[in-house]
């Protein structure tokens, strides 16, 4: 395994971050995972890779992933997800349904929390399951 870029936070400290801050990090972690996954599946043009990545990271896809993961989340993970889902951001992208966007924010908050607390194995497991839950176009 690689050496992390930072010292992992303990769960209590990570829990003090706002859910939108956790989602900010989770968004980047998931985007990197998806970009790497699709590149390794098909070495194609950057334009095609971009369009495939967008398919997996858009709010509707992340909402579907979150619904798939909910039954297997631990109590703590579910609480982090719900904090993210219930957080009110200043705006919702014009091409996203509000409910899907909130589910996606919860999903990203959970991924950010797992990343910041150094739970790489669980993070990888949930991201792989989420990838499998989203139909490939």
N, C-alpha and C positions, 0 to 999 in steps of 0.2 A: 504494500500500500504506500501511498505517497505521504509526505509530511504535510500537515495542514498549514495554511497560510497564517493562522492565528491560533491562540490558545482557546480551546473550547470553553464555552460558558457553562456554569452549573445550571441545572434546570430552573432553580429558583430565580437566579439573575436573569436568565433568558425570558422567563415569564413576566419580568417587569417591563420588557419592551412592548411598545404599542403593537397591536395586531397588524396595523398597516406597515410598521417598520419590519416586522417579521415577514410580511408578504412581499415587501420590497426585495429582501434577500432571497426569499423562496422563488420569486419570479425569475431571478437571475440563475439560480441553481437549476431550476427546471428547464429553462431555455438552453443552458449549456448541455444538460443531459440529452434533450431532444435533438439538438444540433449534432451532437456527437453520434447519437444512435442512428439518425437517418443518414449521416455521412458514411458510417461503417456499413450500412445496408446497401447503399448505392452511391458510388463515386461518380457524381454527375455534375452538371453546371451549378454554379452558385445560385442562379436564378431559380432553378428547379428545387434546390435544397431549401432555399428561402420559403418557397410556396408550400413545400411539404412541412416545414417547421411551423409555419403559421397555422396550418391545419391542426396541429397538436397543441399549440399554446394559446389558441383563442379561448375566450371565456366559455363558450358552449362546450368545447372539448374538455376543459378543466372541470367544468361542472359535472359532466358525465363521469370523469375520473373520480371526483369526490364522492359521488353517489355510490360508485362501485366500492370505494375504500371504506366508507362509513361502517359497515358491519364488522370490519376486522380491526378497527381502531381501538387502542387502549383507552381507558377513562381519561388519562391525561391528554392523549392525542386528540380525542373528541372535544375536550374542553378548549384546547388551543384552536382547533378547527372552528368551533362555534364562536369564539372570540373574534376570529377573522371574518367569519360570515356575517356577524352582527355589527361589525365596524362600519361606520358611515364615512365613506370617502367623499371628497368635495364634488366629484363628478363621476358619471358613468359613461364610458365610450358610446358614441352614437350608434355603433353597429352591434351593441351587446344588450341583451335582455337583463333587466335589473336583478332578477332572481339568479340567473346564471352567473352574472358578474359577482354577486355576493358569495355564491358557492365557490367560484374560482378564487376569490380573495381568501376564503377560509382554507382552501386547498394550498394556496401559496404560503399562507401564514404557518400552516403545519410543516411544510417543507423547510421553510426558513428556520423554524424552531429546531427541527431535527438536525439541520445543518449546523446551526450555531452551537448546539449542545454536543456535537461530535458523534451523533448516532448514525454513522455512515451506513452500517449494514441495514438498519431499519429504513433509512432514507432510500437506499438503493432498491430495497424490496418494494416499497410503496410506489416508487417511480416506475419500476418495471411493470407492476400490476396496472398502474394508471395508463401506461403506454399500450398495454394489451387490451385495455377496455375501450380504447378509442379506435373506431373502424378506420382502416387505412384507405385513403381515397385513390 
